Amino acid sequence: MAKDLPGLIMVFTGDGKGKTTAAVGQAIRALGHGYKVFMIHFMKGRDYGEFLATDKMQNLTLVRAGRDDFVSRENPDPIDVELAKNGFEKAEKAVMSGDYNLVVLDEINVAVDYGLIEESRVLDLLKSKPQHVALVLTGRNASPELVKMADTVSEVLAIKHHYETGADCCKGIEY
């Protein structure tokens, strides 16, 4: 396995649309150069388009760590907490295994913000990851500590969204 990919920490955050899409693009770019990628979707259980499109790609392992339902920030269901914690354990193993060049933790920032995963565990993973493993962390509300530790932070700004006009969630656009 190639190990010349810099072990950067990249964060895609903000209230705009496109954070997961950016992470998927980063993963496809790495795959195009023969790198191995592990991507885990926290708080998502639906058949998102990126899951369907990338499911059969070589060198990509894609895992879901959520269910197809909204999570309550104030009172998360115990199953949501369990799925997130189990998913994070899988992510930790993937990062530390040496089997992957890039690990994408999709919606990890939201899982931390909602209290499903302890922020200290995420920060510890960033500190202890192998040098050659690059990480992408997505989701709104990236903490100041995470932003400080990251090598690259992109904030996706919401200027206008079709939901504001009453549009429904659309297959192929939102999922």
PyMOL commands that set and color helices and strands:
alter all, ss='L'
color gray80, all
select helices_A, chain A and resi 19-32+49-54+78-97+108-113+119-128+144-149+162-165
alter helices_A, ss='H'
color red, helices_A
select strands_A, chain A and resi 9-13+37-42+60-65+102-106+134-138+152-155
alter strands_A, ss='S'
color yellow, strands_A
deselect
rebuild
show_as cartoon
